[in-house]
Amino acid sequence: MPNKTLKILSSEDVARGTRAFHLSKPDGFNYEPGQTIDLTLINPPEMDAEGPVRTFSLVSAPHEPYLMFATRMRDTAFKRALKNAKPDMELAWDGPYGSFILHRNPSKPAVFLAGGIGITPFMSMTKYAIHHKLPHEIYLFHSNHLPEDSPFLNTLQEFEKQNPNVHYIPTMTDLEPSAQWSGERGIIDWNMIAQKAPTMKSPIYYLAGPPGFVTAMRDMLKANGADEDSIRFEEFPGY
C-alpha cells in the first residue's frame, strides 16, 4: 500500500471527555474486528515525552466505508493535536495489528468485559457480528463511573434491538443511590456475570480497559474457575 497517510474526516463527543474520530479508509486496508492501528502525527506543532505515535483499537467494522477510533481526551501534545485538527488533517498509519479478535466457534458464547474506553474493540466485533448475522451469543458487560462517562451508551443499547444474540449489560460504579438508572450498579463481579451470562457453556472471555481493570477481571475469573486458555485481554495504558 503506497499511500501510508489517511485523513481525519470528522469527530464528535461520545461521552464526557471522550471523542470519536472518523478517518478515511486507505485503499486495500483490510482488518479483523478488534484489531488496532498505529497513528502518527505528521509535523506536529508540539511534542512531549509520550511522542507522536499512538495505538488505537478500531471502533469501525471492516464492512464500513471509513475507519473510526475513540479516545479519552487527556491533556497531552498528541491529544491537543487531535482536538485542534483542521478538516482533512493527515496522519501516518501502520497496521493493522493484534490477535484480539472474535473466536470462530459459535457454540461458545463471547463474554466481553469492558472498562471505560476499553469498549472500543468490542464495538467493532459487535457491529461485525450484527452485520454478518453471526450465531454467536454475545454478552457485553461495560463498567463506567456514570452514564455521562459511558462511551457509545445509546449506540450499544440499540445493538441489542438489532440482534437478539447481543446482550448489553452496562453498570455504573459511582451513581448516587437516588439516581435514576435502570441498569446494573457497582463493579463487574462473578455474581453479575453468572446472573446475566450462561457461564455453564464455557464461554470465551475478552477483557479490555485500564490495566488495573484487566488485572482485577482476570483474577476474578480465575478465582471462579474460568480456564486461563479461555481468557483473552487487551490493556489500555494511559489511553
C-alpha positions as CSV (number, residue, x, y, z in Angstrom):
1,M,0.0,0.0,0.0
2,P,2.0,3.0,-1.2
3,N,-0.2,5.7,0.4
4,K,0.5,5.5,4.2
5,T,-1.5,8.5,5.2
6,L,-5.1,9.0,5.9
7,K,-7.3,11.9,6.8
8,I,-9.5,12.9,9.7
9,L,-12.9,13.4,8.2
10,S,-14.9,14.4,11.3
11,S,-15.2,13.9,15.0
12,E,-17.8,14.0,17.8
13,D,-18.1,13.6,21.5
14,V,-19.3,10.1,22.5
15,A,-19.1,10.6,26.3
16,R,-17.8,13.2,28.7
17,G,-14.2,13.7,27.9
18,T,-14.3,11.1,25.1
19,R,-14.2,11.8,21.4
20,A,-14.6,9.6,18.4
21,F,-12.7,10.3,15.1
22,H,-13.8,9.2,11.6
23,L,-10.9,8.6,9.2
24,S,-10.6,8.0,5.5
25,K,-10.0,4.3,4.8
26,P,-6.9,3.6,2.7
27,D,-7.4,1.5,-0.4
28,G,-6.9,-2.1,0.3
29,F,-6.9,-1.7,4.0
30,N,-8.3,-4.9,5.5
31,Y,-8.6,-5.8,9.1
32,E,-10.3,-8.1,11.6
33,P,-12.7,-6.5,14.1
34,G,-10.9,-5.9,17.3
35,Q,-7.5,-5.1,15.8
36,T,-5.6,-1.9,16.3
37,I,-3.9,0.7,14.1
38,D,-0.8,2.9,14.8
39,L,-1.4,6.6,14.1
40,T,1.5,9.1,13.9
41,L,1.3,12.9,13.8
42,I,2.9,14.5,10.8
43,N,5.0,17.6,11.6
44,P,3.2,18.1,14.9
45,P,3.2,21.7,16.3
46,E,4.4,20.4,19.6
47,M,5.8,17.2,21.1
48,D,6.0,15.8,24.6
49,A,7.7,12.8,26.2
50,E,5.0,10.4,25.0
51,G,5.9,11.0,21.4
52,P,3.9,11.4,18.2
53,V,2.6,7.8,17.9
54,R,-0.5,6.2,19.5
55,T,-2.1,2.8,19.1
56,F,-5.9,2.7,18.8
57,S,-8.4,0.0,18.6
58,L,-10.6,0.4,15.6
59,V,-14.3,1.2,16.6
60,S,-15.3,0.7,13.0
61,A,-16.1,-2.7,11.5
62,P,-14.5,-3.9,8.2
63,H,-17.7,-3.5,6.2
64,E,-17.9,0.2,7.0
65,P,-16.5,2.7,4.4
66,Y,-14.4,4.6,6.9
67,L,-12.1,3.9,9.9
68,M,-13.0,5.1,13.4
69,F,-11.3,5.3,16.8
70,A,-12.3,6.8,20.1
71,T,-10.1,8.1,22.9
72,R,-10.2,9.9,26.2
73,M,-9.1,13.5,25.6
74,R,-6.3,13.8,28.1
75,D,-4.1,16.9,28.1
76,T,-1.1,15.7,26.0
77,A,0.5,17.0,22.9
78,F,-0.9,14.2,20.8
79,K,-4.5,14.7,22.1
80,R,-4.2,18.5,21.7
81,A,-3.2,18.0,18.1
82,L,-6.3,15.8,17.6
83,K,-8.6,18.3,19.4
84,N,-7.3,21.1,17.2
85,A,-7.3,19.1,14.0
86,K,-8.4,21.0,10.9
87,P,-10.6,19.3,8.3
88,D,-8.6,16.7,6.3
89,M,-5.7,16.8,8.7
90,E,-3.4,13.9,7.6
91,L,-2.0,11.2,9.9
92,A,0.5,8.5,9.0
93,W,-0.6,5.0,9.8
94,D,0.7,1.4,10.2
95,G,-1.1,-1.8,10.8
96,P,-3.5,-3.5,11.4
97,Y,-2.1,-5.3,14.4
98,G,-3.3,-7.8,17.1
99,S,-5.0,-11.1,17.7
100,F,-7.7,-9.7,20.0
101,I,-10.5,-10.9,17.6
102,L,-13.7,-12.9,17.9
103,H,-13.4,-16.6,18.1
104,R,-14.7,-18.7,15.2
105,N,-16.7,-21.4,17.1
106,P,-20.3,-20.1,17.6
107,S,-21.1,-22.8,20.1
108,K,-19.1,-20.9,22.7
109,P,-20.6,-17.6,23.9
110,A,-18.5,-14.5,24.0
111,V,-18.4,-12.6,27.3
112,F,-16.9,-9.1,26.8
113,L,-15.8,-7.3,29.9
114,A,-15.0,-3.7,29.2
115,G,-13.8,-0.9,31.4
116,G,-14.5,2.6,30.2
117,I,-12.8,3.3,26.8
118,G,-12.0,-0.4,26.7
119,I,-15.3,-0.7,24.9
120,T,-13.7,0.2,21.5
121,P,-12.6,-3.2,20.2
122,F,-16.0,-4.7,21.3
123,M,-17.8,-2.0,19.2
124,S,-16.0,-3.3,16.1
125,M,-16.7,-7.0,17.0
126,T,-20.3,-6.4,17.8
127,K,-21.0,-4.4,14.7
128,Y,-19.4,-7.1,12.6
129,A,-21.4,-9.9,14.3
130,I,-24.7,-8.0,13.7
131,H,-23.8,-7.1,10.1
132,H,-22.9,-10.7,9.2
133,K,-25.7,-12.2,11.4
134,L,-23.2,-14.4,13.3
135,P,-24.8,-17.0,15.5
136,H,-22.5,-16.2,18.4
137,E,-24.2,-15.2,21.7
138,I,-22.5,-12.0,22.9
139,Y,-22.7,-10.7,26.5
140,L,-21.2,-7.3,26.7
141,F,-20.6,-6.0,30.3
142,H,-19.5,-2.4,30.3
143,S,-18.3,-0.6,33.5
144,N,-18.2,3.2,33.9
145,H,-18.4,5.7,36.7
146,L,-21.6,7.4,35.4
147,P,-23.9,7.3,32.3
148,E,-22.4,10.5,31.0
149,D,-18.9,8.9,31.1
150,S,-20.1,5.9,29.1
151,P,-18.8,5.9,25.5
152,F,-21.4,4.8,22.9
153,L,-24.0,4.1,25.5
154,N,-27.0,4.8,23.3
155,T,-25.5,3.0,20.3
156,L,-24.8,-0.1,22.4
157,Q,-28.4,-0.1,23.6
158,E,-29.5,0.0,20.0
159,F,-27.3,-3.0,19.2
160,E,-29.5,-5.2,21.5
161,K,-32.5,-4.3,19.4
162,Q,-30.8,-5.2,16.1
163,N,-29.8,-8.7,17.1
164,P,-31.3,-10.9,19.8
165,N,-27.9,-12.6,20.2
166,V,-26.4,-9.4,21.6
167,H,-26.9,-8.7,25.3
168,Y,-25.6,-5.3,26.6
169,I,-25.1,-5.1,30.4
170,P,-23.9,-1.6,31.4
171,T,-23.0,-1.0,35.0
172,M,-22.3,2.3,36.9
173,T,-19.9,2.3,39.8
174,D,-20.4,5.9,41.1
175,L,-24.1,6.5,41.0
176,E,-25.9,8.1,44.0
177,P,-28.5,5.7,45.5
178,S,-31.2,8.1,44.5
179,A,-30.1,8.4,40.8
180,Q,-32.4,7.2,38.1
181,W,-30.8,4.3,36.3
182,S,-32.4,1.1,35.1
183,G,-29.1,-0.9,34.5
184,E,-26.7,-2.5,36.9
185,R,-24.8,-0.8,39.7
186,G,-21.4,-1.5,41.1
187,I,-18.3,-3.2,39.7
188,I,-18.5,-6.2,37.4
189,D,-18.2,-9.3,39.6
190,W,-18.8,-13.0,39.3
191,N,-22.4,-12.8,40.6
192,M,-23.3,-10.3,37.9
193,I,-21.7,-12.4,35.2
194,A,-23.4,-15.6,36.5
195,Q,-26.8,-13.9,36.5
196,K,-26.6,-12.5,33.0
197,A,-24.4,-14.9,31.0
198,P,-24.5,-18.7,30.6
199,T,-21.2,-19.5,32.3
200,M,-22.0,-23.2,32.1
201,K,-21.5,-23.1,28.4
202,S,-17.7,-22.5,28.7
203,P,-17.6,-19.0,27.2
204,I,-14.6,-17.2,25.8
205,Y,-13.9,-14.2,28.0
206,Y,-12.5,-11.0,26.5
207,L,-11.2,-8.2,28.8
208,A,-10.3,-4.7,27.7
209,G,-9.7,-1.5,29.7
210,P,-7.2,0.1,32.0
211,P,-4.5,-2.3,33.3
212,G,-6.0,-2.3,36.9
213,F,-9.4,-3.3,35.5
214,V,-8.0,-6.0,33.3
215,T,-6.0,-7.5,36.2
216,A,-9.0,-7.4,38.5
217,M,-11.2,-9.1,35.9
218,R,-8.6,-11.9,35.2
219,D,-8.2,-12.5,38.9
220,M,-11.9,-12.7,39.4
221,L,-12.5,-15.1,36.5
222,K,-9.6,-17.4,37.6
223,A,-10.8,-17.4,41.2
224,N,-14.2,-18.7,39.9
225,G,-12.8,-21.5,37.8
226,A,-12.5,-19.9,34.4
227,D,-9.9,-21.7,32.2
228,E,-7.0,-19.3,31.6
229,D,-7.0,-20.5,27.9
230,S,-10.5,-19.1,27.6
231,I,-9.4,-15.6,28.8
232,R,-8.2,-13.0,26.2
233,F,-7.2,-9.5,27.2
234,E,-6.1,-6.1,25.9
235,E,-4.8,-3.4,28.2
236,F,-5.3,0.3,27.5
237,P,-2.4,2.0,29.5
238,G,-2.9,5.8,29.7
239,Y,-5.5,5.8,26.9
